[in-house]
Amino acid sequence: MSQNEVSLYHRQFEVLRKAQGARDFQLVLCVGAWDDMGECLMEILEQAVAEEEEKGTFDNFPQNRL
């Protein structure tokens, strides 16, 4: 998994953060894949979320984790 793959999520998370400022909502992230790529995609998303959490991107979102 490359840093480039993880950074693709940054812009999407930034848009969600700005939307949260305009209207309160709960953010739910989900990865769905029918083949072996599912595990890889999940790892990429987890790394991207971890990096955004360090930056405080999700500070205004409710923290309900499953």
CHARMM-style PDB file with segment names, atoms N, HN, CA, C and O in Angstrom:
ATOM      1  N   MET     1       0.850  -1.168   0.000  1.00  0.00      PROA
ATOM      2  CA  MET     1       0.000   0.000   0.000  1.00  0.00      PROA
ATOM      3  C   MET     1       0.893   1.227   0.000  1.00  0.00      PROA
ATOM      4  O   MET     1       1.807   1.344   0.816  1.00  0.00      PROA
ATOM      5  N   SER     2       0.629   2.116  -0.899  1.00  0.00      PROA
ATOM      6  HN  SER     2      -0.114   2.021  -1.562  1.00  0.00      PROA
ATOM      7  CA  SER     2       1.481   3.298  -1.029  1.00  0.00      PROA
ATOM      8  C   SER     2       0.856   4.496  -0.320  1.00  0.00      PROA
ATOM      9  O   SER     2      -0.350   4.546  -0.076  1.00  0.00      PROA
ATOM     10  N   GLN     3       1.709   5.445  -0.004  1.00  0.00      PROA
ATOM     11  HN  GLN     3       2.688   5.405  -0.202  1.00  0.00      PROA
ATOM     12  CA  GLN     3       1.239   6.692   0.605  1.00  0.00      PROA
ATOM     13  C   GLN     3       0.295   7.419  -0.337  1.00  0.00      PROA
ATOM     14  O   GLN     3      -0.625   8.104   0.111  1.00  0.00      PROA
ATOM     15  N   ASN     4       0.514   7.274  -1.632  1.00  0.00      PROA
ATOM     16  HN  ASN     4       1.261   6.718  -1.996  1.00  0.00      PROA
ATOM     17  CA  ASN     4      -0.341   7.901  -2.626  1.00  0.00      PROA
ATOM     18  C   ASN     4      -1.772   7.371  -2.532  1.00  0.00      PROA
ATOM     19  O   ASN     4      -2.732   8.133  -2.647  1.00  0.00      PROA
ATOM     20  N   GLU     5      -1.908   6.060  -2.324  1.00  0.00      PROA
ATOM     21  HN  GLU     5      -1.129   5.441  -2.231  1.00  0.00      PROA
ATOM     22  CA  GLU     5      -3.244   5.475  -2.191  1.00  0.00      PROA
ATOM     23  C   GLU     5      -3.952   6.033  -0.967  1.00  0.00      PROA
ATOM     24  O   GLU     5      -5.143   6.338  -1.019  1.00  0.00      PROA
ATOM     25  N   VAL     6      -3.228   6.165   0.125  1.00  0.00      PROA
ATOM     26  HN  VAL     6      -2.260   5.917   0.168  1.00  0.00      PROA
ATOM     27  CA  VAL     6      -3.801   6.695   1.365  1.00  0.00      PROA
ATOM     28  C   VAL     6      -4.168   8.164   1.195  1.00  0.00      PROA
ATOM     29  O   VAL     6      -5.220   8.595   1.667  1.00  0.00      PROA
ATOM     30  N   SER     7      -3.322   8.929   0.534  1.00  0.00      PROA
ATOM     31  HN  SER     7      -2.468   8.578   0.151  1.00  0.00      PROA
ATOM     32  CA  SER     7      -3.570  10.363   0.394  1.00  0.00      PROA
ATOM     33  C   SER     7      -4.785  10.674  -0.487  1.00  0.00      PROA
ATOM     34  O   SER     7      -5.318  11.782  -0.437  1.00  0.00      PROA
ATOM     35  N   LEU     8      -5.221   9.706  -1.288  1.00  0.00      PROA
ATOM     36  HN  LEU     8      -4.788   8.805  -1.328  1.00  0.00      PROA
ATOM     37  CA  LEU     8      -6.420   9.922  -2.098  1.00  0.00      PROA
ATOM     38  C   LEU     8      -7.644  10.195  -1.225  1.00  0.00      PROA
ATOM     39  O   LEU     8      -8.572  10.882  -1.652  1.00  0.00      PROA
ATOM     40  N   TYR     9      -7.645   9.662  -0.015  1.00  0.00      PROA
ATOM     41  HN  TYR     9      -6.891   9.104   0.332  1.00  0.00      PROA
ATOM     42  CA  TYR     9      -8.769   9.875   0.893  1.00  0.00      PROA
ATOM     43  C   TYR     9      -8.740  11.258   1.537  1.00  0.00      PROA
ATOM     44  O   TYR     9      -9.774  11.739   2.001  1.00  0.00      PROA
ATOM     45  N   HSD    10      -7.580  11.902   1.573  1.00  0.00      PROA
ATOM     46  HN  HSD    10      -6.740  11.511   1.196  1.00  0.00      PROA
ATOM     47  CA  HSD    10      -7.459  13.173   2.281  1.00  0.00      PROA
ATOM     48  C   HSD    10      -8.477  14.193   1.792  1.00  0.00      PROA
ATOM     49  O   HSD    10      -9.161  14.816   2.603  1.00  0.00      PROA
ATOM     50  N   ARG    11      -8.587  14.370   0.497  1.00  0.00      PROA
ATOM     51  HN  ARG    11      -8.031  13.863  -0.162  1.00  0.00      PROA
ATOM     52  CA  ARG    11      -9.517  15.361  -0.049  1.00  0.00      PROA
ATOM     53  C   ARG    11     -10.967  15.005   0.302  1.00  0.00      PROA
ATOM     54  O   ARG    11     -11.765  15.885   0.625  1.00  0.00      PROA
ATOM     55  N   GLN    12     -11.298  13.726   0.237  1.00  0.00      PROA
ATOM     56  HN  GLN    12     -10.650  13.011  -0.025  1.00  0.00      PROA
ATOM     57  CA  GLN    12     -12.658  13.296   0.585  1.00  0.00      PROA
ATOM     58  C   GLN    12     -12.956  13.586   2.049  1.00  0.00      PROA
ATOM     59  O   GLN    12     -14.046  14.052   2.382  1.00  0.00      PROA
ATOM     60  N   PHE    13     -11.990  13.313   2.928  1.00  0.00      PROA
ATOM     61  HN  PHE    13     -11.105  12.935   2.658  1.00  0.00      PROA
ATOM     62  CA  PHE    13     -12.195  13.582   4.348  1.00  0.00      PROA
ATOM     63  C   PHE    13     -12.313  15.074   4.612  1.00  0.00      PROA
ATOM     64  O   PHE    13     -13.079  15.494   5.479  1.00  0.00      PROA
ATOM     65  N   GLU    14     -11.569  15.870   3.876  1.00  0.00      PROA
ATOM     66  HN  GLU    14     -10.947  15.530   3.171  1.00  0.00      PROA
ATOM     67  CA  GLU    14     -11.643  17.321   4.038  1.00  0.00      PROA
ATOM     68  C   GLU    14     -13.045  17.832   3.662  1.00  0.00      PROA
ATOM     69  O   GLU    14     -13.596  18.696   4.343  1.00  0.00      PROA
ATOM     70  N   VAL    15     -13.603  17.306   2.602  1.00  0.00      PROA
ATOM     71  HN  VAL    15     -13.156  16.603   2.049  1.00  0.00      PROA
ATOM     72  CA  VAL    15     -14.967  17.691   2.198  1.00  0.00      PROA
ATOM     73  C   VAL    15     -15.966  17.290   3.278  1.00  0.00      PROA
ATOM     74  O   VAL    15     -16.864  18.066   3.606  1.00  0.00      PROA
ATOM     75  N   LEU    16     -15.823  16.095   3.831  1.00  0.00      PROA
ATOM     76  HN  LEU    16     -15.094  15.465   3.565  1.00  0.00      PROA
ATOM     77  CA  LEU    16     -16.727  15.649   4.893  1.00  0.00      PROA
ATOM     78  C   LEU    16     -16.605  16.517   6.133  1.00  0.00      PROA
ATOM     79  O   LEU    16     -17.607  16.822   6.779  1.00  0.00      PROA
ATOM     80  N   ARG    17     -15.379  16.921   6.471  1.00  0.00      PROA
ATOM     81  HN  ARG    17     -14.565  16.674   5.946  1.00  0.00      PROA
ATOM     82  CA  ARG    17     -15.174  17.784   7.630  1.00  0.00      PROA
ATOM     83  C   ARG    17     -15.859  19.127   7.432  1.00  0.00      PROA
ATOM     84  O   ARG    17     -16.489  19.646   8.353  1.00  0.00      PROA
ATOM     85  N   LYS    18     -15.739  19.690   6.239  1.00  0.00      PROA
ATOM     86  HN  LYS    18     -15.227  19.269   5.491  1.00  0.00      PROA
ATOM     87  CA  LYS    18     -16.401  20.969   5.956  1.00  0.00      PROA
ATOM     88  C   LYS    18     -17.919  20.817   5.973  1.00  0.00      PROA
ATOM     89  O   LYS    18     -18.629  21.705   6.445  1.00  0.00      PROA
ATOM     90  N   ALA    19     -18.412  19.702   5.461  1.00  0.00      PROA
ATOM     91  HN  ALA    19     -17.835  18.980   5.078  1.00  0.00      PROA
ATOM     92  CA  ALA    19     -19.860  19.461   5.487  1.00  0.00      PROA
ATOM     93  C   ALA    19     -20.355  19.337   6.926  1.00  0.00      PROA
ATOM     94  O   ALA    19     -21.447  19.806   7.247  1.00  0.00      PROA
ATOM     95  N   GLN    20     -19.569  18.714   7.784  1.00  0.00      PROA
ATOM     96  HN  GLN    20     -18.683  18.333   7.523  1.00  0.00      PROA
ATOM     97  CA  GLN    20     -19.937  18.571   9.193  1.00  0.00      PROA
ATOM     98  C   GLN    20     -20.088  19.944   9.842  1.00  0.00      PROA
ATOM     99  O   GLN    20     -20.930  20.123  10.722  1.00  0.00      PROA
ATOM    100  N   GLY    21     -19.284  20.908   9.418  1.00  0.00      PROA
ATOM    101  HN  GLY    21     -18.600  20.762   8.703  1.00  0.00      PROA
ATOM    102  CA  GLY    21     -19.394  22.254   9.959  1.00  0.00      PROA
ATOM    103  C   GLY    21     -20.697  22.937   9.575  1.00  0.00      PROA
ATOM    104  O   GLY    21     -21.179  23.808  10.301  1.00  0.00      PROA
ATOM    105  N   ALA    22     -21.264  22.556   8.455  1.00  0.00      PROA
ATOM    106  HN  ALA    22     -20.873  21.850   7.866  1.00  0.00      PROA
ATOM    107  CA  ALA    22     -22.513  23.163   7.988  1.00  0.00      PROA
ATOM    108  C   ALA    22     -23.746  22.435   8.517  1.00  0.00      PROA
ATOM    109  O   ALA    22     -24.788  23.045   8.754  1.00  0.00      PROA
ATOM    110  N   ARG    23     -23.611  21.134   8.697  1.00  0.00      PROA
ATOM    111  HN  ARG    23     -22.764  20.638   8.504  1.00  0.00      PROA
ATOM    112  CA  ARG    23     -24.763  20.343   9.145  1.00  0.00      PROA
ATOM    113  C   ARG    23     -24.256  19.128   9.909  1.00  0.00      PROA
ATOM    114  O   ARG    23     -23.381  18.408   9.428  1.00  0.00      PROA
ATOM    115  N   ASP    24     -24.800  18.902  11.090  1.00  0.00      PROA
ATOM    116  HN  ASP    24     -25.510  19.487  11.481  1.00  0.00      PROA
ATOM    117  CA  ASP    24     -24.373  17.797  11.940  1.00  0.00      PROA
ATOM    118  C   ASP    24     -24.837  16.461  11.356  1.00  0.00      PROA
ATOM    119  O   ASP    24     -26.005  16.307  11.000  1.00  0.00      PROA
ATOM    120  N   PHE    25     -23.933  15.515  11.262  1.00  0.00      PROA
ATOM    121  HN  PHE    25     -22.984  15.640  11.551  1.00  0.00      PROA
ATOM    122  CA  PHE    25     -24.277  14.161  10.827  1.00  0.00      PROA
ATOM    123  C   PHE    25     -23.254  13.183  11.374  1.00  0.00      PROA
ATOM    124  O   PHE    25     -22.147  13.567  11.749  1.00  0.00      PROA
ATOM    125  N   GLN    26     -23.635  11.920  11.415  1.00  0.00      PROA
ATOM    126  HN  GLN    26     -24.535  11.607  11.110  1.00  0.00      PROA
ATOM    127  CA  GLN    26     -22.725  10.871  11.859  1.00  0.00      PROA
ATOM    128  C   GLN    26     -22.034  10.275  10.643  1.00  0.00      PROA
ATOM    129  O   GLN    26     -22.684   9.905   9.664  1.00  0.00      PROA
ATOM    130  N   LEU    27     -20.723  10.186  10.712  1.00  0.00      PROA
ATOM    131  HN  LEU    27     -20.196  10.486  11.507  1.00  0.00      PROA
ATOM    132  CA  LEU    27     -19.935   9.640   9.620  1.00  0.00      PROA
ATOM    133  C   LEU    27     -19.766   8.139   9.812  1.00  0.00      PROA
ATOM    134  O   LEU    27     -19.324   7.687  10.869  1.00  0.00      PROA
ATOM    135  N   VAL    28     -20.120   7.370   8.788  1.00  0.00      PROA
ATOM    136  HN  VAL    28     -20.479   7.737   7.930  1.00  0.00      PROA
ATOM    137  CA  VAL    28     -19.956   5.915   8.813  1.00  0.00      PROA
ATOM    138  C   VAL    28     -19.131   5.529   7.591  1.00  0.00      PROA
ATOM    139  O   VAL    28     -19.517   5.805   6.455  1.00  0.00      PROA
ATOM    140  N   LEU    29     -17.997   4.890   7.837  1.00  0.00      PROA
ATOM    141  HN  LEU    29     -17.684   4.665   8.760  1.00  0.00      PROA
ATOM    142  CA  LEU    29     -17.123   4.453   6.756  1.00  0.00      PROA
ATOM    143  C   LEU    29     -17.285   2.954   6.566  1.00  0.00      PROA
ATOM    144  O   LEU    29     -17.331   2.195   7.533  1.00  0.00      PROA
ATOM    145  N   CYS    30     -17.371   2.539   5.315  1.00  0.00      PROA
ATOM    146  HN  CYS    30     -17.334   3.157   4.529  1.00  0.00      PROA
ATOM    147  CA  CYS    30     -17.607   1.138   5.002  1.00  0.00      PROA
ATOM    148  C   CYS    30     -16.799   0.760   3.766  1.00  0.00      PROA
ATOM    149  O   CYS    30     -16.710   1.528   2.808  1.00  0.00      PROA
ATOM    150  N   VAL    31     -16.214  -0.431   3.801  1.00  0.00      PROA
ATOM    151  HN  VAL    31     -16.286  -1.055   4.579  1.00  0.00      PROA
ATOM    152  CA  VAL    31     -15.495  -0.954   2.648  1.00  0.00      PROA
ATOM    153  C   VAL    31     -16.219  -2.212   2.204  1.00  0.00      PROA
ATOM    154  O   VAL    31     -16.432  -3.134   2.991  1.00  0.00      PROA
ATOM    155  N   GLY    32     -16.590  -2.239   0.946  1.00  0.00      PROA
ATOM    156  HN  GLY    32     -16.417  -1.490   0.306  1.00  0.00      PROA
ATOM    157  CA  GLY    32     -17.239  -3.422   0.399  1.00  0.00      PROA
ATOM    158  C   GLY    32     -16.520  -3.872  -0.857  1.00  0.00      PROA
ATOM    159  O   GLY    32     -16.349  -3.094  -1.795  1.00  0.00      PROA
ATOM    160  N   ALA    33     -16.106  -5.111  -0.876  1.00  0.00      PROA
ATOM    161  HN  ALA    33     -16.245  -5.744  -0.114  1.00  0.00      PROA
ATOM    162  CA  ALA    33     -15.430  -5.654  -2.053  1.00  0.00      PROA
ATOM    163  C   ALA    33     -15.744  -7.132  -2.145  1.00  0.00      PROA
ATOM    164  O   ALA    33     -15.861  -7.811  -1.125  1.00  0.00      PROA
ATOM    165  N   TRP    34     -15.878  -7.629  -3.351  1.00  0.00      PROA
ATOM    166  HN  TRP    34     -15.783  -7.077  -4.179  1.00  0.00      PROA
ATOM    167  CA  TRP    34     -16.267  -9.015  -3.582  1.00  0.00      PROA
ATOM    168  C   TRP    34     -15.090  -9.961  -3.716  1.00  0.00      PROA
ATOM    169  O   TRP    34     -15.282 -11.177  -3.740  1.00  0.00      PROA
ATOM    170  N   ASP    35     -13.893  -9.445  -3.803  1.00  0.00      PROA
ATOM    171  HN  ASP    35     -13.737  -8.457  -3.783  1.00  0.00      PROA
ATOM    172  CA  ASP    35     -12.747 -10.320  -4.033  1.00  0.00      PROA
ATOM    173  C   ASP    35     -11.686 -10.087  -2.959  1.00  0.00      PROA
ATOM    174  O   ASP    35     -11.970  -9.501  -1.915  1.00  0.00      PROA
ATOM    175  N   ASP    36     -10.486 -10.540  -3.216  1.00  0.00      PROA
ATOM    176  HN  ASP    36     -10.255 -11.016  -4.065  1.00  0.00      PROA
ATOM    177  CA  ASP    36      -9.397 -10.418  -2.251  1.00  0.00      PROA
ATOM    178  C   ASP    36      -8.954  -8.984  -2.018  1.00  0.00      PROA
ATOM    179  O   ASP    36      -8.177  -8.730  -1.097  1.00  0.00      PROA
ATOM    180  N   MET    37      -9.415  -8.058  -2.808  1.00  0.00      PROA
ATOM    181  HN  MET    37     -10.046  -8.264  -3.555  1.00  0.00      PROA
ATOM    182  CA  MET    37      -9.046  -6.658  -2.643  1.00  0.00      PROA
ATOM    183  C   MET    37      -9.658  -6.044  -1.387  1.00  0.00      PROA
ATOM    184  O   MET    37      -9.186  -5.007  -0.921  1.00  0.00      PROA
ATOM    185  N   GLY    38     -10.683  -6.654  -0.841  1.00  0.00      PROA
ATOM    186  HN  GLY    38     -11.066  -7.497  -1.220  1.00  0.00      PROA
ATOM    187  CA  GLY    38     -11.354  -6.109   0.332  1.00  0.00      PROA
ATOM    188  C   GLY    38     -10.414  -5.876   1.492  1.00  0.00      PROA
ATOM    189  O   GLY    38     -10.471  -4.828   2.135  1.00  0.00      PROA
ATOM    190  N   GLU    39      -9.547  -6.838   1.772  1.00  0.00      PROA
ATOM    191  HN  GLU    39      -9.501  -7.689   1.250  1.00  0.00      PROA
ATOM    192  CA  GLU    39      -8.604  -6.708   2.880  1.00  0.00      PROA
ATOM    193  C   GLU    39      -7.621  -5.568   2.622  1.00  0.00      PROA
ATOM    194  O   GLU    39      -7.316  -4.785   3.522  1.00  0.00      PROA
ATOM    195  N   CYS    40      -7.133  -5.481   1.398  1.00  0.00      PROA
ATOM    196  HN  CYS    40      -7.381  -6.117   0.667  1.00  0.00      PROA
ATOM    197  CA  CYS    40      -6.210  -4.402   1.030  1.00  0.00      PROA
ATOM    198  C   CYS    40      -6.889  -3.038   1.153  1.00  0.00      PROA
ATOM    199  O   CYS    40      -6.307  -2.094   1.688  1.00  0.00      PROA
ATOM    200  N   LEU    41      -8.108  -2.942   0.660  1.00  0.00      PROA
ATOM    201  HN  LEU    41      -8.581  -3.709   0.225  1.00  0.00      PROA
ATOM    202  CA  LEU    41      -8.849  -1.682   0.739  1.00  0.00      PROA
ATOM    203  C   LEU    41      -9.103  -1.286   2.190  1.00  0.00      PROA
ATOM    204  O   LEU    41      -9.036  -0.107   2.537  1.00  0.00      PROA
ATOM    205  N   MET    42      -9.392  -2.267   3.031  1.00  0.00      PROA
ATOM    206  HN  MET    42      -9.447  -3.225   2.749  1.00  0.00      PROA
ATOM    207  CA  MET    42      -9.627  -1.988   4.444  1.00  0.00      PROA
ATOM    208  C   MET    42      -8.355  -1.448   5.101  1.00  0.00      PROA
ATOM    209  O   MET    42      -8.424  -0.511   5.897  1.00  0.00      PROA
ATOM    210  N   GLU    43      -7.207  -2.022   4.781  1.00  0.00      PROA
ATOM    211  HN  GLU    43      -7.151  -2.783   4.134  1.00  0.00      PROA
ATOM    212  CA  GLU    43      -5.937  -1.541   5.330  1.00  0.00      PROA
ATOM    213  C   GLU    43      -5.659  -0.106   4.889  1.00  0.00      PROA
ATOM    214  O   GLU    43      -5.197   0.712   5.685  1.00  0.00      PROA
ATOM    215  N   ILE    44      -5.937   0.197   3.631  1.00  0.00      PROA
ATOM    216  HN  ILE    44      -6.311  -0.468   2.985  1.00  0.00      PROA
ATOM    217  CA  ILE    44      -5.725   1.554   3.123  1.00  0.00      PROA
ATOM    218  C   ILE    44      -6.637   2.537   3.854  1.00  0.00      PROA
ATOM    219  O   ILE    44      -6.193   3.608   4.269  1.00  0.00      PROA
ATOM    220  N   LEU    45      -7.900   2.178   4.009  1.00  0.00      PROA
ATOM    221  HN  LEU    45      -8.261   1.308   3.671  1.00  0.00      PROA
ATOM    222  CA  LEU    45      -8.840   3.059   4.693  1.00  0.00      PROA
ATOM    223  C   LEU    45      -8.443   3.246   6.155  1.00  0.00      PROA
ATOM    224  O   LEU    45      -8.499   4.363   6.669  1.00  0.00      PROA
ATOM    225  N   GLU    46      -8.043   2.171   6.830  1.00  0.00      PROA
ATOM    226  HN  GLU    46      -7.997   1.263   6.412  1.00  0.00      PROA
ATOM    227  CA  GLU    46      -7.628   2.285   8.226  1.00  0.00      PROA
ATOM    228  C   GLU    46      -6.430   3.213   8.373  1.00  0.00      PROA
ATOM    229  O   GLU    46      -6.388   4.025   9.298  1.00  0.00      PROA
ATOM    230  N   GLN    47      -5.465   3.105   7.480  1.00  0.00      PROA
ATOM    231  HN  GLN    47      -5.499   2.446   6.729  1.00  0.00      PROA
ATOM    232  CA  GLN    47      -4.288   3.977   7.544  1.00  0.00      PROA
ATOM    233  C   GLN    47      -4.688   5.429   7.273  1.00  0.00      PROA
ATOM    234  O   GLN    47      -4.214   6.345   7.945  1.00  0.00      PROA
ATOM    235  N   ALA    48      -5.555   5.628   6.294  1.00  0.00      PROA
ATOM    236  HN  ALA    48      -5.940   4.884   5.749  1.00  0.00      PROA
ATOM    237  CA  ALA    48      -5.999   6.984   5.971  1.00  0.00      PROA
ATOM    238  C   ALA    48      -6.748   7.604   7.154  1.00  0.00      PROA
ATOM    239  O   ALA    48      -6.531   8.771   7.482  1.00  0.00      PROA
ATOM    240  N   VAL    49      -7.618   6.837   7.785  1.00  0.00      PROA
ATOM    241  HN  VAL    49      -7.794   5.890   7.519  1.00  0.00      PROA
ATOM    242  CA  VAL    49      -8.372   7.337   8.939  1.00  0.00      PROA
ATOM    243  C   VAL    49      -7.419   7.663  10.085  1.00  0.00      PROA
ATOM    244  O   VAL    49      -7.576   8.692  10.742  1.00  0.00      PROA
ATOM    245  N   ALA    50      -6.433   6.801  10.334  1.00  0.00      PROA
ATOM    246  HN  ALA    50      -6.306   5.965   9.800  1.00  0.00      PROA
ATOM    247  CA  ALA    50      -5.466   7.049  11.401  1.00  0.00      PROA
ATOM    248  C   ALA    50      -4.721   8.362  11.171  1.00  0.00      PROA
ATOM    249  O   ALA    50      -4.531   9.142  12.103  1.00  0.00      PROA
ATOM    250  N   GLU    51      -4.305   8.601   9.941  1.00  0.00      PROA
ATOM    251  HN  GLU    51      -4.460   7.967   9.183  1.00  0.00      PROA
ATOM    252  CA  GLU    51      -3.598   9.849   9.628  1.00  0.00      PROA
ATOM    253  C   GLU    51      -4.502  11.061   9.819  1.00  0.00      PROA
ATOM    254  O   GLU    51      -4.064  12.089  10.335  1.00  0.00      PROA
ATOM    255  N   GLU    52      -5.749  10.943   9.408  1.00  0.00      PROA
ATOM    256  HN  GLU    52      -6.104  10.107   8.989  1.00  0.00      PROA
ATOM    257  CA  GLU    52      -6.678  12.067   9.568  1.00  0.00      PROA
ATOM    258  C   GLU    52      -7.018  12.298  11.031  1.00  0.00      PROA
ATOM    259  O   GLU    52      -7.210  13.441  11.445  1.00  0.00      PROA
ATOM    260  N   GLU    53      -7.095  11.226  11.825  1.00  0.00      PROA
ATOM    261  HN  GLU    53      -6.939  10.298  11.489  1.00  0.00      PROA
ATOM    262  CA  GLU    53      -7.355  11.390  13.257  1.00  0.00      PROA
ATOM    263  C   GLU    53      -6.218  12.146  13.920  1.00  0.00      PROA
ATOM    264  O   GLU    53      -6.456  12.979  14.794  1.00  0.00      PROA
ATOM    265  N   GLU    54      -4.979  11.865  13.515  1.00  0.00      PROA
ATOM    266  HN  GLU    54      -4.785  11.188  12.804  1.00  0.00      PROA
ATOM    267  CA  GLU    54      -3.826  12.584  14.051  1.00  0.00      PROA
ATOM    268  C   GLU    54      -3.916  14.079  13.747  1.00  0.00      PROA
ATOM    269  O   GLU    54      -3.491  14.905  14.555  1.00  0.00      PROA
ATOM    270  N   LYS    55      -4.461  14.422  12.597  1.00  0.00      PROA
ATOM    271  HN  LYS    55      -4.806  13.751  11.941  1.00  0.00      PROA
ATOM    272  CA  LYS    55      -4.602  15.830  12.188  1.00  0.00      PROA
ATOM    273  C   LYS    55      -5.798  16.501  12.855  1.00  0.00      PROA
ATOM    274  O   LYS    55      -5.922  17.725  12.811  1.00  0.00      PROA
ATOM    275  N   GLY    56      -6.685  15.708  13.476  1.00  0.00      PROA
ATOM    276  HN  GLY    56      -6.584  14.713  13.512  1.00  0.00      PROA
ATOM    277  CA  GLY    56      -7.873  16.271  14.104  1.00  0.00      PROA
ATOM    278  C   GLY    56      -9.038  16.442  13.159  1.00  0.00      PROA
ATOM    279  O   GLY    56      -9.997  17.144  13.480  1.00  0.00      PROA
ATOM    280  N   THR    57      -8.976  15.813  11.998  1.00  0.00      PROA
ATOM    281  HN  THR    57      -8.197  15.242  11.737  1.00  0.00      PROA
ATOM    282  CA  THR    57     -10.035  15.955  10.997  1.00  0.00      PROA
ATOM    283  C   THR    57     -11.398  15.546  11.541  1.00  0.00      PROA
ATOM    284  O   THR    57     -12.415  16.141  11.182  1.00  0.00      PROA
ATOM    285  N   PHE    58     -11.425  14.546  12.395  1.00  0.00      PROA
ATOM    286  HN  PHE    58     -10.599  14.063  12.687  1.00  0.00      PROA
ATOM    287  CA  PHE    58     -12.700  14.003  12.870  1.00  0.00      PROA
ATOM    288  C   PHE    58     -13.090  14.507  14.258  1.00  0.00      PROA
ATOM    289  O   PHE    58     -13.988  13.943  14.882  1.00  0.00      PROA
ATOM    290  N   ASP    59     -12.439  15.548  14.748  1.00  0.00      PROA
ATOM    291  HN  ASP    59     -11.709  16.006  14.240  1.00  0.00      PROA
ATOM    292  CA  ASP    59     -12.702  16.026  16.105  1.00  0.00      PROA
ATOM    293  C   ASP    59     -14.155  16.431  16.336  1.00  0.00      PROA
ATOM    294  O   ASP    59     -14.654  16.306  17.454  1.00  0.00      PROA
ATOM    295  N   ASN    60     -14.839  16.909  15.308  1.00  0.00      PROA
ATOM    296  HN  ASN    60     -14.434  17.011  14.400  1.00  0.00      PROA
ATOM    297  CA  ASN    60     -16.221  17.367  15.472  1.00  0.00      PROA
ATOM    298  C   ASN    60     -17.257  16.294  15.163  1.00  0.00      PROA
ATOM    299  O   ASN    60     -18.458  16.561  15.211  1.00  0.00      PROA
ATOM    300  N   PHE    61     -16.806  15.086  14.846  1.00  0.00      PROA
ATOM    301  HN  PHE    61     -15.831  14.869  14.807  1.00  0.00      PROA
ATOM    302  CA  PHE    61     -17.726  13.996  14.550  1.00  0.00      PROA
ATOM    303  C   PHE    61     -17.988  13.173  15.814  1.00  0.00      PROA
ATOM    304  O   PHE    61     -17.078  12.986  16.622  1.00  0.00      PROA
ATOM    305  N   PRO    62     -19.218  12.680  15.995  1.00  0.00      PROA
ATOM    306  CA  PRO    62     -19.486  11.776  17.118  1.00  0.00      PROA
ATOM    307  C   PRO    62     -18.580  10.548  17.015  1.00  0.00      PROA
ATOM    308  O   PRO    62     -18.325  10.066  15.911  1.00  0.00      PROA
ATOM    309  N   GLN    63     -18.096  10.042  18.134  1.00  0.00      PROA
ATOM    310  HN  GLN    63     -18.303  10.434  19.030  1.00  0.00      PROA
ATOM    311  CA  GLN    63     -17.151   8.923  18.133  1.00  0.00      PROA
ATOM    312  C   GLN    63     -17.826   7.626  18.566  1.00  0.00      PROA
ATOM    313  O   GLN    63     -17.638   7.184  19.700  1.00  0.00      PROA
ATOM    314  N   ASN    64     -18.592   7.023  17.702  1.00  0.00      PROA
ATOM    315  HN  ASN    64     -18.745   7.382  16.781  1.00  0.00      PROA
ATOM    316  CA  ASN    64     -19.187   5.714  17.937  1.00  0.00      PROA
ATOM    317  C   ASN    64     -18.488   4.711  17.044  1.00  0.00      PROA
ATOM    318  O   ASN    64     -18.643   4.753  15.823  1.00  0.00      PROA
ATOM    319  N   ARG    65     -17.724   3.815  17.635  1.00  0.00      PROA
ATOM    320  HN  ARG    65     -17.599   3.782  18.626  1.00  0.00      PROA
ATOM    321  CA  ARG    65     -16.973   2.833  16.837  1.00  0.00      PROA
ATOM    322  C   ARG    65     -17.547   1.456  17.073  1.00  0.00      PROA
ATOM    323  O   ARG    65     -17.950   1.105  18.182  1.00  0.00      PROA
ATOM    324  N   LEU    66     -17.573   0.685  16.003  1.00  0.00      PROA
ATOM    325  HN  LEU    66     -17.246   0.969  15.102  1.00  0.00      PROA
ATOM    326  CA  LEU    66     -18.038  -0.702  16.100  1.00  0.00      PROA
ATOM    327  C   LEU    66     -16.870  -1.641  16.155  1.00  0.00      PROA
ATOM    328  OT1 LEU    66     -17.057  -2.854  16.239  1.00  0.00      PROA
TER     329      LEU     66
END
